[in-house]
Amino acid sequence: MPRLAKGKVPGTTIAAREGGAVLLRLLARFILHRPGWVLVFGALITAPCIYWTTQLYSNLRLDLEELLPKSAQSVQDLDAVRARLLSIENLAVLVLSDHPDGSRRYVDDLAVALRRIPPSISAGVEYRINRETEFFEKRKALFMELNDLKKLRRYVADRVAYETELYNPLNIFSEIEIPEPKSPVKGFLVRYHEQDQAARFSRYPSGYYATPDQKKRALLVYLPSGANTIVGRRRLRAEVDRAIQSLNPREYAPDIQIHFTGEVQNKIDEYDAVLGDIERSAKWVTAIVALAILFYFKSILGTAALFLSLLMARFWAFAFTWFYIGYLNANSAFMGSIVLGSGITYGVMVLSRYFEERRGGSEPTRAADVSMRQTAHATWTAALAAGLAYGSLSLTEFEGFRQYGLIGLAAMVFCWLSAIGILPALLLVAERIHPLVKESRGENKHRIFRPVVAVLSRYPKATLAVSAALTAFAVYSLSGLNFDRVIEVDLSMLRSKSSIRSGAAFWSKDQDEIFQSYLSPVVIMPRSEAKAAEIANALKHENSAKSDRPLIVSVRTIDDFVPRRQQAKISELREMRRLLSPEMLAELKGQERKLAQEILRPESFRSFGEKDLPELVRSKFTEKSGAIGRLVLVEPPLDSSKWSFENLDRFVTTLRETAASVSGDRVPVAGSLPVTRDMFEAIAHDGPRATLAAFGAVILLVILLFRRSFSSVLVLFSLSLGVLWMAGFAFAWGVRINFLNFIALPITFGVGVDYGVNILERYRRDPKRDVIKAVRETGSAVTLCSFTTVVGYSSLIIANNGAFVSFGTLAAAGEVGTMLAAIMTLPAVLMLLERRRKRVAVPTRISAPSQPSPAVP
């Protein structure tokens, strides 16, 4: 490669004269003189950034609450509850077998092994409730209402009097008819069973958590509140696995199967799915984009240089994220693939201009200098547009948007710096190894783009007609949408597909079959047991008042397990026992005799308190401090079809407002449903703000760039049309907005505007205003940039995680829509406007000579 004379760099005087960009000129001088030193400097910066990137990806936080700001009520409430309770998550171990006796023995032995797990890893094991059932069965009478016991005692007294009078010898021959007391037992039994605590557990055969046929059993292993990280969940799962294998399950039953579900396993499955999606999407994007770049430039070394510069930029961006944020959430976890697909745009422009100069006969140093100077402004404008779109997300409070925006903004800046600074140095060093272009080849024309040019040149009106039809379809599909149809409330649609097929989500149906209830109730935690009782009573009253639309299955406090006015009830029971002699008791028949035997058990005559409750029941209401009873457990329905946003909002708002009104101040209301509700509210609030901010920033940038109102209108028209097509076809396809894919809307404004800007800018720079030439020379590069971005998004469509799939679908649709509007609709509009201008201009030129010439003095 020919070396430059010291102090002389081709074109630098032109750069100073044309651009006046002093910093860029100095940078170009240094890079062209010392490309090797530039790469050494870049490598020294990148090396530690690789380590920091690995640290960042090892700290993925994928829980939904990580998407909300720390100030969100549901996040603060969840932290408060975790600080006070021993556990709020469990790992459900399902044991399936057609041999109930063998599986029962295995569950007994497994429970013993699981109780040996250290308390820092496991907060306890729960698998049977026979003691609890027996405890409440023996004390049924104390859970009856005092008035019912009084009525029953009066009936017993009347019955005894009736029997006494009936068999009195003095009345045997009397003709007086003695009225038989009317038995209240039938109606009384209904209320009796409703108040029966033991009946709540009676569906479990022999007290084991199992289906009635005992072919499906479950053990619940609780995760300590302080271990609610992926590391803590994996440690619990590993200890459970060791306990399972130590017993050799097949020795108990030949067909025994062990499966896992519950909140702990759900989060492990989702975490593993995200990691797999990140790795898979990175491989697909790298391979497809590399092949596309190689096909376009037909240079292995050039493609390698482009990718190496891009990888360095990615490591810089993620190192910045590590120091500024420290972790990745569910939204920002897949930014690696997105940066690869969209951040490569600036390098493509630089490399394209470099090859154009080299094929035109320029030496490598001259080609590198020109490629830097003449692409810096355009690529910086594109990076600024994308950066502003990303940055608009950081203005919101929703952490899922904010992190994504900050990382995207940093990535676009670093990708531009790498494209302008590192890529030219890599190309110059690569030229020393092997010439990238052996001889002048003239213009690099791509045949694949010729059909587009042919259609535009021949059928501009037809192109506009097709655009109008697409627009009409998009408007029609968007008409009549309401909030529930736009927002995805069913979180099962956003879960890992592998979990739904064979993981925790798949086996959750067996868990529901066993328990028939929601195992993760919403927790309300006032500061006193009295307030807990008041809140529970208020919620019960509120729920019964809305019996036509109930969203609460049950409300539980410690008081539901410790009956009130026990001494008064015991007095009534003693009186009944005194009245019912053994002979009289033997005379009772059917339901009356059974009821009498149940309520007159010895345990019914001894009062009990919270400390006397079985350990399993007491633990549900015990805090880390040892305080008992200062919480309310609210169980929602299992049926997910009930959870429209309206119902979800009504459910959570009712709990919060009722708790606050009773307590006089804010009370923690924690659980997955409050987090979900706050997340949807944040999307509804911050999503439109971020979108409008992105669109406003793009409008300002376009106006500053063109400084002409009509040119700005054309670019914004093209952008808006592409976004409208994206939204219309996405909703027609059934894509709903969720916590992740809303990002696609503001990002499409920032990334998509670049396509229209490039086409129109190339058209304006042409003295002949040849639209077809502008499309032919710029359209292929625009299409390539769009293609790489679409590949980055589309890699998520094959992801396991449903949220990623929806984001990839919507973002790819936005890219395709804005690209088509830029290379088809916008040029067609320009062609028709140009034809109209020429028709107006021709008569003017013909009539000009006929005008009388001015007199010559």
C-alpha positions in Angstrom: 0.0 0.0 0.0 1.5 3.4 -0.9 2.4 5.4 2.1 1.6 9.1 2.6 4.2 11.7 2.7 4.5 13.1 6.2 2.0 15.8 6.8 0.2 15.4 3.6 -3.1 13.7 3.5 -5.2 13.6 0.3 -8.3 15.7 0.5 -7.7 17.3 3.9 -7.6 20.8 2.4 -10.8 20.0 0.7 -12.2 18.7 4.0 -11.3 21.9 5.7 -12.7 24.0 3.0 -15.9 22.0 2.5 -16.8 20.8 5.9 -15.0 23.0 8.3 -15.2 20.1 10.8 -11.9 20.5 12.6 -12.3 17.6 15.0 -13.2 15.3 12.1 -10.2 16.5 10.1 -7.8 15.9 13.0 -9.3 12.5 13.6 -9.0 11.6 9.9 -5.4 12.7 9.9 -4.5 10.6 12.9 -6.3 7.5 11.6 -4.8 7.7 8.1 -1.3 8.2 9.6 -1.5 5.7 12.5 -4.2 3.1 11.7 -2.3 0.4 13.7 -2.1 2.6 16.8 -5.8 3.3 16.5 -6.6 -0.4 16.6 -4.3 -0.9 19.5 -6.0 1.9 21.4 -9.4 0.4 20.5 -8.3 -3.1 21.6 -7.1 -1.7 24.9 -10.5 -0.1 25.5 -12.4 -3.1 24.3 -10.6 -5.8 26.4 -12.0 -4.8 29.8 -15.3 -4.0 28.2 -15.7 -7.7 27.2 -15.3 -8.6 30.9 -17.9 -6.0 32.0 -20.3 -7.2 29.3 -20.1 -10.7 30.7 -20.8 -9.3 34.2 -23.8 -7.4 32.8 -25.3 -10.5 31.2 -24.7 -12.6 34.3 -27.0 -10.1 36.2 -30.2 -10.5 34.3 -33.3 -9.6 36.4 -36.3 -10.8 34.6 -39.0 -10.5 37.2 -41.9 -8.2 36.1 -41.3 -5.8 39.0 -37.9 -5.0 37.5 -39.7 -3.2 34.6 -41.4 -0.7 37.0 -39.7 2.2 38.7 -38.8 1.7 42.4 -41.4 4.4 43.2 -44.2 2.2 41.8 -46.7 1.3 44.6 -46.7 -2.4 43.7 -42.8 -2.6 43.8 -42.6 -0.8 47.2 -45.4 -3.0 48.6 -43.7 -6.1 47.3 -40.4 -5.1 49.0 -42.3 -4.3 52.2 -44.0 -7.8 52.2 -40.7 -9.6 51.5 -39.1 -7.8 54.4 -41.8 -9.0 56.7 -42.7 -12.5 55.5 -40.5 -15.6 55.4 -41.6 -16.6 51.9 -43.9 -15.6 49.1 -42.7 -18.0 46.4 -42.8 -21.8 46.2 -41.5 -24.6 44.1 -44.2 -27.2 43.4 -43.0 -30.8 43.1 -45.5 -33.0 41.3 -45.4 -36.8 41.7 -47.4 -38.7 39.2 -48.0 -42.5 39.3 -50.8 -45.0 38.8 -49.6 -46.7 42.0 -51.0 -44.5 44.8 -49.5 -46.5 47.7 -46.0 -46.3 46.2 -46.2 -42.6 45.4 -47.6 -41.9 48.9 -44.6 -43.7 50.5 -42.2 -41.8 48.2 -43.8 -38.4 49.1 -43.4 -39.2 52.8 -39.8 -40.0 52.4 -39.1 -37.1 50.1 -40.6 -34.7 52.6 -38.2 -35.9 55.2 -35.3 -35.4 52.8 -36.4 -31.9 51.8 -36.7 -30.8 55.4 -32.9 -31.3 55.7 -32.3 -28.5 53.2 -30.7 -25.5 55.0 -33.1 -22.7 56.0 -31.1 -20.2 53.9 -32.1 -22.2 50.8 -35.6 -23.5 51.8 -38.2 -21.9 54.0 -40.1 -25.1 54.6 -42.0 -28.0 53.0 -45.7 -28.6 52.8 -47.3 -31.7 51.5 -50.1 -32.9 53.7 -52.7 -31.4 56.1 -54.0 -34.3 58.0 -53.2 -32.7 61.4 -54.9 -29.5 60.4 -58.0 -31.4 59.2 -58.2 -33.4 62.4 -57.7 -30.3 64.5 -60.6 -28.4 62.9 -62.8 -31.5 62.6 -62.7 -31.9 66.4 -63.6 -28.3 67.0 -66.4 -27.8 64.5 -68.8 -26.5 67.1 -66.6 -23.6 68.1 -66.8 -22.2 64.5 -70.5 -22.1 64.5 -72.3 -18.7 65.1 -73.3 -18.2 68.6 -76.9 -17.5 67.6 -77.1 -20.8 65.8 -75.8 -22.6 68.9 -78.5 -20.8 70.9 -81.2 -21.8 68.5 -79.9 -25.4 68.5 -79.8 -25.4 72.3 -83.3 -24.2 72.5 -84.4 -26.8 70.0 -82.7 -29.5 72.1 -84.5 -28.2 75.2 -87.8 -28.1 73.4 -87.2 -31.6 72.0 -86.3 -33.0 75.5 -89.5 -31.4 76.9 -91.5 -32.8 74.0 -90.2 -36.3 74.5 -90.7 -36.0 78.3 -94.3 -34.9 77.8 -94.9 -37.5 75.1 -93.9 -40.4 77.2 -95.3 -39.1 80.5 -97.7 -41.8 81.8 -100.2 -39.1 82.7 -100.4 -38.0 79.1 -100.5 -41.4 77.4 -104.3 -41.6 77.5 -104.8 -37.9 77.2 -106.5 -36.7 74.0 -104.4 -33.5 74.1 -102.1 -33.3 71.0 -98.6 -32.2 72.0 -97.0 -30.1 69.2 -93.7 -31.5 68.0 -91.0 -28.8 67.9 -89.9 -27.9 64.4 -86.4 -29.0 63.6 -84.0 -26.3 62.4 -81.3 -28.8 61.5 -81.8 -28.9 57.8 -81.3 -25.2 57.2 -78.8 -25.1 60.0 -76.6 -27.7 58.3 -76.1 -25.5 55.3 -74.6 -22.7 57.4 -72.8 -25.2 59.5 -70.9 -26.6 56.5 -70.1 -23.1 55.2 -68.5 -22.3 58.6 -66.7 -25.6 58.8 -62.9 -25.0 58.6 -62.2 -28.7 58.2 -64.4 -28.9 55.1 -61.9 -26.6 53.3 -59.3 -29.4 53.5 -61.6 -32.4 53.2 -61.0 -32.7 49.4 -57.5 -34.0 50.0 -57.5 -37.8 50.4 -56.0 -38.8 53.8 -54.8 -35.2 54.2 -52.3 -35.5 51.3 -52.1 -32.8 48.6 -53.4 -35.1 45.9 -56.3 -35.6 43.4 -59.2 -37.8 44.6 -57.7 -40.8 42.8 -54.3 -40.1 44.4 -52.5 -40.5 41.0 -51.3 -36.9 41.2 -49.5 -35.6 44.3 -47.8 -32.4 45.2 -45.2 -31.0 47.6 -44.6 -27.3 48.1 -41.1 -26.2 48.9 -40.9 -22.5 49.9 -38.2 -20.1 48.9 -36.9 -17.7 51.5 -37.9 -14.1 50.8 -34.2 -13.0 50.8 -33.4 -15.6 48.1 -35.7 -14.3 45.4 -33.0 -14.1 42.8 -32.2 -16.5 40.0 -29.2 -17.8 42.0 -31.5 -18.5 45.0 -34.1 -20.2 42.9 -31.5 -22.4 41.2 -30.0 -23.4 44.5 -33.4 -24.4 45.8 -34.1 -26.4 42.6 -30.6 -28.1 42.8 -31.2 -29.1 46.4 -34.6 -30.6 45.6 -33.1 -32.5 42.6 -30.5 -34.0 44.9 -33.1 -35.1 47.4 -35.2 -36.6 44.7 -32.3 -38.6 43.2 -31.1 -39.8 46.6 -34.3 -41.8 47.1 -34.4 -43.5 43.7 -38.1 -42.9 42.8 -38.5 -46.0 40.7 -38.0 -48.2 43.7 -41.3 -46.9 45.0 -43.3 -47.2 41.8 -42.1 -48.3 38.4 -44.0 -45.6 36.5 -43.3 -42.7 38.9 -42.7 -39.3 37.2 -41.4 -36.1 38.8 -42.2 -32.7 37.4 -41.9 -29.1 38.6 -44.1 -26.0 38.5 -44.9 -23.1 40.8 -43.6 -19.6 40.8 -40.0 -20.6 41.4 -39.9 -23.0 38.4 -41.8 -20.5 36.3 -39.1 -17.9 36.8 -36.3 -20.5 36.2 -38.0 -21.5 32.9 -38.4 -17.9 31.8 -34.8 -17.1 32.6 -33.5 -20.1 30.7 -35.7 -19.3 27.8 -34.4 -15.7 27.6 -30.8 -16.9 27.8 -31.5 -19.3 25.0 -33.2 -16.6 22.9 -30.3 -14.2 23.4 -27.8 -16.8 22.2 -30.0 -18.1 19.4 -30.9 -14.6 18.0 -27.3 -13.5 18.2 -26.2 -16.4 16.1 -28.9 -16.0 13.5 -28.4 -12.2 13.2 -24.7 -12.6 12.9 -24.9 -15.3 10.2 -27.6 -13.7 8.1 -26.3 -10.1 8.3 -22.8 -11.3 7.5 -24.0 -13.2 4.4 -26.0 -10.1 3.3 -23.0 -7.8 3.8 -20.8 -10.3 2.0 -23.2 -10.6 -0.9 -23.5 -6.9 -1.2 -19.8 -5.9 -1.0 -18.3 -9.2 -2.2 -15.4 -8.8 0.2 -14.5 -11.2 3.0 -12.0 -8.8 4.6 -14.3 -5.8 4.2 -17.1 -7.7 5.9 -14.8 -8.9 8.7 -13.6 -5.4 9.3 -17.2 -4.1 9.5 -18.3 -6.8 12.0 -15.2 -6.3 14.1 -15.8 -2.6 14.5 -19.4 -3.3 15.3 -18.6 -5.8 18.0 -16.2 -3.4 19.6 -19.0 -0.8 19.7 -21.4 -3.3 21.3 -18.9 -4.1 24.0 -18.4 -0.4 24.7 -22.2 0.1 25.0 -22.7 -2.8 27.4 -19.7 -1.8 29.5 -21.4 1.6 29.8 -24.6 -0.1 30.8 -22.8 -2.1 33.5 -21.4 1.0 35.2 -24.5 3.2 34.7 -27.3 0.6 35.3 -25.6 -2.6 36.5 -28.1 -5.1 35.2 -30.4 -6.0 32.3 -34.2 -6.5 32.6 -36.6 -8.4 30.4 -36.8 -5.5 27.9 -33.1 -4.7 27.6 -31.8 -8.3 27.7 -32.0 -8.8 23.9 -30.3 -5.5 23.0 -27.3 -7.3 21.6 -29.2 -8.6 18.5 -31.0 -5.2 18.0 -27.7 -3.3 18.1 -26.1 -5.7 15.7 -29.0 -5.3 13.2 -29.6 -1.5 13.5 -26.1 -0.3 14.6 -24.4 -1.8 11.5 -26.1 0.9 9.3 -23.4 3.5 9.9 -20.6 1.1 9.1 -22.5 0.0 5.9 -22.6 3.6 4.7 -18.8 4.1 5.4 -17.9 0.8 3.8 -20.1 1.4 0.8 -18.5 4.8 0.1 -15.0 3.3 0.7 -15.6 0.6 -2.0 -17.1 3.1 -4.3 -13.9 5.2 -4.1 -11.7 2.1 -4.4 -13.5 0.8 -7.5 -13.3 4.3 -8.9 -9.5 4.1 -8.8 -8.7 5.9 -5.5 -5.8 4.7 -3.3 -6.8 3.2 0.1 -5.8 6.3 2.1 -7.8 8.5 -0.3 -10.8 6.2 -0.2 -10.7 6.0 3.6 -10.5 9.8 3.9 -13.4 10.4 1.5 -15.5 7.7 3.1 -15.0 9.4 6.5 -15.6 12.9 5.4 -18.6 12.4 3.1 -20.5 10.0 5.3 -19.8 11.6 8.7 -22.7 14.1 8.5 -25.2 11.8 7.0 -24.4 8.9 9.4 -24.3 11.2 12.4 -27.7 12.5 11.4 -29.0 8.9 11.2 -27.4 8.0 14.5 -28.9 11.2 16.1 -32.4 10.3 14.8 -32.2 6.8 16.2 -30.5 8.0 19.4 -33.3 10.6 19.9 -35.9 7.9 19.4 -34.2 5.6 21.9 -33.5 8.6 24.2 -37.2 9.5 24.3 -37.8 6.2 26.1 -35.4 7.2 28.9 -37.6 10.2 29.7 -40.3 7.8 31.0 -40.6 6.4 34.5 -41.3 2.9 33.3 -38.0 1.1 33.9 -38.6 -1.3 31.0 -38.6 1.7 28.6 -36.0 3.8 30.4 -33.2 1.1 30.4 -33.9 0.2 26.8 -33.7 3.8 25.8 -30.5 4.5 27.6 -28.8 1.4 26.2 -30.0 2.2 22.7 -28.9 5.8 22.8 -25.4 4.8 24.0 -25.2 2.0 21.4 -26.0 4.3 18.5 -23.4 6.8 19.6 -20.7 4.1 20.1 -21.7 2.4 16.8 -21.2 5.7 14.9 -17.9 6.4 16.7 -16.7 2.9 15.7 -17.8 3.3 12.1 -16.1 6.6 11.7 -13.0 5.9 13.8 -12.3 2.1 14.0 -13.6 0.9 10.7 -11.4 3.1 8.4 -8.4 2.0 10.4 -9.4 -1.7 10.1 -9.8 -1.2 6.3 -6.3 0.4 5.9 -4.7 -2.4 7.9 -6.6 -5.0 5.9 -5.3 -3.4 2.7 -1.8 -4.0 3.9 -2.6 -7.7 4.3 -4.5 -8.1 1.0 -6.0 -5.5 -1.4 -9.7 -5.3 -0.9 -10.2 -4.3 -4.6 -7.6 -5.5 -7.1 -8.6 -3.2 -10.0 -11.0 -0.5 -10.9 -14.4 -2.0 -11.7 -16.5 1.1 -12.1 -19.9 1.5 -10.4 -21.1 -1.3 -8.3 -24.6 -2.0 -9.5 -26.9 -4.5 -7.9 -29.3 -6.3 -10.2 -31.5 -7.3 -7.3 -32.8 -3.8 -7.1 -33.6 -3.3 -10.8 -37.2 -4.6 -10.5 -38.0 -1.8 -8.0 -36.6 0.8 -10.3 -38.5 -0.6 -13.3 -41.8 -0.6 -11.5 -41.3 3.0 -10.3 -40.3 4.4 -13.6 -43.2 2.8 -15.5 -46.1 2.8 -12.9 -45.8 5.6 -10.4 -49.6 6.1 -10.3 -50.2 2.4 -9.8 -47.6 2.5 -7.0 -49.5 5.3 -5.3 -52.8 3.4 -5.8 -51.3 0.3 -4.0 -50.1 2.6 -1.2 -53.5 4.1 -0.9 -55.1 0.6 -0.7 -52.6 -0.4 2.0 -53.4 2.8 3.9 -57.2 2.2 3.7 -56.7 -1.3 5.0 -54.6 -0.1 7.9 -57.1 2.6 8.8 -60.0 0.1 8.7 -58.1 -2.4 10.9 -57.4 0.3 13.5 -60.9 1.6 13.6 -63.0 0.6 16.6 -60.1 -0.5 18.8 -60.6 -0.2 22.6 -58.0 -0.5 25.4 -58.7 -4.1 26.2 -58.3 -5.1 22.5 -55.0 -3.2 22.2 -53.3 -4.1 25.5 -52.3 -7.7 26.1 -53.5 -8.5 29.6 -53.1 -12.3 29.4 -49.5 -12.8 30.5 -49.6 -16.5 29.4 -49.4 -15.1 25.9 -46.0 -13.6 26.8 -44.5 -16.7 28.4 -41.9 -19.1 27.1 -43.3 -21.5 24.5 -41.2 -24.3 25.8 -42.6 -23.8 29.3 -46.1 -23.9 27.9 -45.3 -27.1 25.9 -43.4 -29.1 28.5 -42.3 -26.9 31.4 -43.8 -25.2 34.5 -46.7 -23.6 32.6 -47.6 -27.0 31.1 -47.7 -28.8 34.5 -49.5 -25.9 36.3 -52.8 -27.5 35.1 -52.0 -30.5 37.3 -51.2 -28.2 40.2 -54.6 -26.5 39.7 -56.3 -29.8 39.6 -54.9 -30.8 43.0 -55.3 -27.5 44.8 -58.2 -25.9 42.9 -57.1 -22.6 44.3 -54.7 -19.7 43.7 -51.5 -20.6 45.5 -50.0 -17.1 45.4 -52.7 -14.9 47.0 -52.4 -11.1 47.1 -51.1 -10.1 50.6 -52.4 -7.1 52.5 -50.2 -6.2 55.5 -51.6 -3.6 57.9 -49.7 -2.8 61.1 -52.1 -4.5 63.5 -54.2 -7.6 63.8 -57.3 -5.5 64.5 -56.9 -3.6 61.2 -56.4 -6.8 59.4 -59.7 -8.1 60.6 -61.4 -4.8 59.7 -60.0 -4.9 56.2 -61.0 -8.5 55.7 -64.6 -7.7 56.8 -64.8 -4.7 54.5 -63.5 -6.7 51.5 -66.0 -9.5 52.2 -68.8 -7.0 52.3 -67.6 -5.3 49.1 -67.4 -8.6 47.3 -70.8 -9.7 48.4 -72.3 -6.4 47.3 -70.9 -7.1 43.8 -72.0 -10.7 43.6 -72.8 -10.3 39.9 -69.2 -9.6 39.1 -67.1 -11.2 41.9 -63.3 -11.1 41.5 -62.5 -12.3 45.0 -62.8 -16.0 45.8 -61.9 -15.8 49.4 -60.5 -13.4 52.1 -58.5 -15.0 54.9 -57.1 -13.7 58.2 -56.0 -15.5 61.3 -59.4 -14.8 62.8 -61.0 -17.2 60.3 -59.1 -20.0 62.1 -59.7 -18.8 65.7 -63.4 -18.5 66.4 -64.7 -15.6 68.5 -66.8 -15.7 71.7 -65.6 -19.2 72.5 -66.6 -19.2 76.2 -70.1 -18.2 75.4 -70.3 -21.0 72.8 -68.8 -23.5 75.2 -71.5 -22.6 77.8 -74.2 -23.3 75.2 -72.5 -26.6 74.3 -72.3 -27.6 78.0 -76.0 -26.9 78.4 -76.8 -29.1 75.4 -74.6 -31.9 76.7 -76.5 -31.7 80.0 -79.8 -31.8 78.3 -78.9 -34.7 76.0 -78.6 -37.8 78.1 -77.1 -40.9 76.6 -80.6 -42.3 76.2 -81.9 -39.2 74.6 -78.9 -39.1 72.3 -79.6 -42.7 71.2 -83.1 -41.8 70.3 -82.0 -39.1 67.8 -81.9 -40.3 64.2 -80.1 -39.3 60.9 -78.7 -35.9 60.5 -79.7 -34.8 64.1 -77.8 -37.6 65.7 -74.7 -37.1 63.5 -74.7 -33.4 64.2 -75.0 -33.9 67.9 -72.1 -36.3 68.0 -69.9 -33.9 66.0 -70.5 -30.8 68.1 -70.3 -32.5 71.5 -66.8 -33.8 71.1 -64.5 -33.2 74.1 -62.3 -30.8 72.1 -65.3 -28.5 71.6 -65.4 -27.7 75.3 -61.8 -26.3 75.4 -61.1 -22.8 74.0 -57.9 -22.3 71.9 -56.0 -19.3 70.5 -53.6 -18.4 67.7 -50.7 -20.2 69.4 -52.7 -23.4 69.6 -53.3 -23.6 65.8 -51.4 -26.2 63.8 -48.0 -25.1 62.6 -49.0 -25.1 58.9 -51.9 -22.7 59.5 -50.0 -20.5 61.9 -47.0 -20.2 59.5 -49.3 -18.7 56.8 -49.9 -15.6 59.1 -46.5 -15.4 60.9 -43.9 -12.7 60.1 -40.1 -12.9 60.4 -40.4 -10.9 63.6 -42.7 -13.6 65.1 -45.8 -11.4 64.9 -48.9 -13.3 64.0 -52.1 -12.2 62.3 -51.2 -8.8 60.8 -52.0 -9.8 57.2 -54.9 -10.6 54.9 -54.7 -13.2 52.2 -57.0 -12.5 49.2 -57.5 -15.2 46.7 -58.4 -14.3 43.1 -60.1 -16.7 40.7 -58.0 -19.2 38.7 -59.8 -18.4 35.5 -57.5 -16.1 33.5 -60.3 -15.2 31.1 -61.6 -12.9 33.8 -58.6 -10.7 33.7 -59.4 -7.9 31.2 -57.6 -4.7 32.1 -60.9 -3.3 33.5 -61.3 -6.3 35.9 -57.6 -6.3 36.9 -57.7 -2.6 37.6 -61.0 -3.0 39.6 -59.6 -5.9 41.6 -56.4 -4.2 42.6 -57.9 -0.7 43.1 -60.6 -2.3 45.4 -58.0 -3.9 47.6 -55.8 -0.8 47.8 -58.7 1.7 48.5 -60.4 -0.6 51.0 -57.2 -1.2 52.9 -56.3 2.5 52.9 -59.8 3.7 54.0 -59.8 1.2 56.9 -56.3 1.9 58.1 -56.2 5.6 57.4 -53.0 5.4 55.4 -51.4 3.4 52.7 -51.2 -0.3 53.3 -48.9 -2.7 51.4 -50.9 -4.7 48.8 -48.5 -7.1 47.2 -48.6 -9.9 44.6 -48.2 -10.6 40.9 -51.5 -9.0 40.0 -50.8 -5.6 41.5 -47.4 -5.6 39.7 -49.2 -6.5 36.4 -51.8 -3.9 36.9 -49.2 -1.1 37.6 -47.2 -2.3 34.6 -50.1 -2.0 32.2 -51.0 1.4 33.7 -47.3 2.5 33.1 -47.5 1.4 29.5 -50.7 3.2 29.0 -49.3 6.4 30.6 -45.6 6.4 29.4 -46.0 4.6 26.1 -47.8 7.4 24.3 -45.5 10.0 25.9 -42.4 8.2 24.6 -44.0 7.8 21.2 -44.9 11.5 21.0 -41.5 12.5 22.3 -39.8 10.4 19.6 -42.0 11.7 16.9 -41.4 15.3 18.1 -37.7 14.8 18.2 -37.7 13.4 14.7 -39.8 16.3 13.4 -37.4 18.8 14.8 -34.4 16.9 13.4 -36.0 16.7 9.9 -36.8 20.5 9.9 -33.3 21.4 11.0 -31.8 19.1 8.4 -33.8 20.3 5.3 -34.8 23.8 6.4 -37.6 23.6 3.9 -41.1 23.0 5.0 -42.2 21.0 1.9 -39.2 18.7 2.0 -39.8 18.1 5.7 -43.5 17.3 5.0 -42.5 14.7 2.3 -40.1 12.9 4.7 -42.6 13.0 7.6 -45.4 11.9 5.2 -43.3 8.8 4.2 -42.5 8.0 7.8 -46.0 8.4 9.1 -47.3 6.2 6.2 -44.9 3.4 7.1 -45.8 3.6 10.8 -49.5 3.5 9.9 -49.1 0.4 7.8 -47.1 -1.2 10.6 -49.9 -0.5 13.2 -52.7 -1.5 10.9 -51.3 -4.8 9.7 -49.9 -5.7 13.2 -53.4 -5.3 14.8 -55.1 -7.0 11.9 -52.6 -9.9 12.5 -53.6 -10.0 16.1 -50.5 -8.5 17.7 -51.4 -6.7 21.0 -49.4 -4.1 22.8 -47.4 -5.4 25.9 -44.7 -4.3 28.2 -42.0 -5.1 25.6 -43.3 -4.5 22.0 -44.6 -0.9 22.8 -40.9 0.0 22.3 -41.2 -0.7 18.6 -43.5 2.4 18.1 -41.1 5.2 19.1 -38.0 3.3 17.8 -39.6 3.0 14.4 -39.8 6.8 14.2 -36.1 7.2 14.8 -34.8 4.3 12.7 -37.4 4.6 9.9 -37.0 8.3 9.2 -33.5 7.7 7.9 -34.8 5.9 4.8 -36.9 8.8 3.6 -34.2 11.3 4.5 -31.6 9.4 2.4 -33.8 9.2 -0.7 -34.9 12.8 -0.5 -31.4 14.1 0.2 -30.0 12.2 -2.7 -32.8 13.6 -4.9 -32.2 17.2 -3.8 -28.4 16.9 -4.4 -29.0 15.9 -8.1 -29.0 19.0 -10.3 -31.3 17.2 -12.8 -33.7 16.1 -10.0 -33.8 12.6 -11.4 -35.9 10.6 -9.0 -35.1 7.2 -10.6 -31.4 7.9 -10.4 -31.8 8.8 -6.7 -33.6 5.5 -6.0 -31.2 3.5 -8.1 -28.1 4.9 -6.4 -29.4 5.2 -2.8 -32.3 2.7 -2.7 -30.0 -0.4 -2.6 -28.0 0.9 0.3 -31.2 1.9 2.1 -32.7 -1.5 1.5 -29.5 -3.2 2.8 -29.6 -1.1 6.0 -33.3 -1.9 6.5 -32.7 -5.6 5.8 -30.0 -5.8 8.5 -32.3 -4.1 11.0 -35.2 -6.4 10.0 -33.0 -9.4 10.5 -32.1 -8.1 14.0 -35.8 -7.9 14.9 -36.9 -11.0 13.0 -34.5 -13.1 15.0 -36.8 -12.6 17.9 -39.8 -14.1 16.0 -38.3 -17.6 16.5 -37.7 -16.9 20.2 -39.2 -19.0 22.9 -40.5 -16.0 24.8 -43.9 -14.8 23.6 -43.1 -11.2 24.5 -39.9 -11.3 22.3 -41.9 -12.8 19.4 -44.5 -10.0 19.6 -41.8 -7.3 19.7 -39.9 -8.8 16.8 -43.1 -9.0 14.8 -44.1 -5.4 15.4 -40.6 -3.9 15.0 -40.0 -5.9 11.8 -43.3 -4.7 10.5 -42.3 -1.1 11.2 -39.0 -1.5 9.4 -40.6 -3.0 6.3 -43.4 -0.4 6.3 -41.1 2.6 6.6 -38.7 1.2 4.1 -41.4 0.5 1.5 -42.8 3.9 2.0 -39.4 5.5 1.4 -38.3 3.5 -1.7 -41.7 3.2 -3.3 -44.3 5.7 -2.2 -42.1 8.7 -1.7 -40.3 8.4 -5.1 -43.7 7.9 -6.8 -44.9 11.2 -5.2 -41.7 12.9 -6.3 -42.1 11.6 -9.8 -45.6 12.9 -10.2 -44.7 16.3 -8.6 -41.7 16.5 -11.0 -43.9 15.7 -14.0 -46.4 18.4 -12.9 -43.6 20.9 -12.5 -42.4 20.2 -16.0 -45.9 20.6 -17.5 -46.2 23.9 -15.9 -42.7 25.0 -16.9 -43.0 24.1 -20.7 -45.6 26.7 -21.7 -43.5 29.4 -19.9 -40.4 28.6 -22.0 -42.4 28.6 -25.3 -44.1 31.9 -24.7 -40.9 33.7 -23.5 -39.5 34.6 -26.9 -42.8 36.2 -28.0 -42.5 38.8 -25.4 -41.5 42.2 -26.7 -37.8 43.0 -26.2 -37.0 46.1 -24.2 -35.8 49.1 -26.3 -32.1 49.5 -26.5 -31.1 53.0 -25.8 
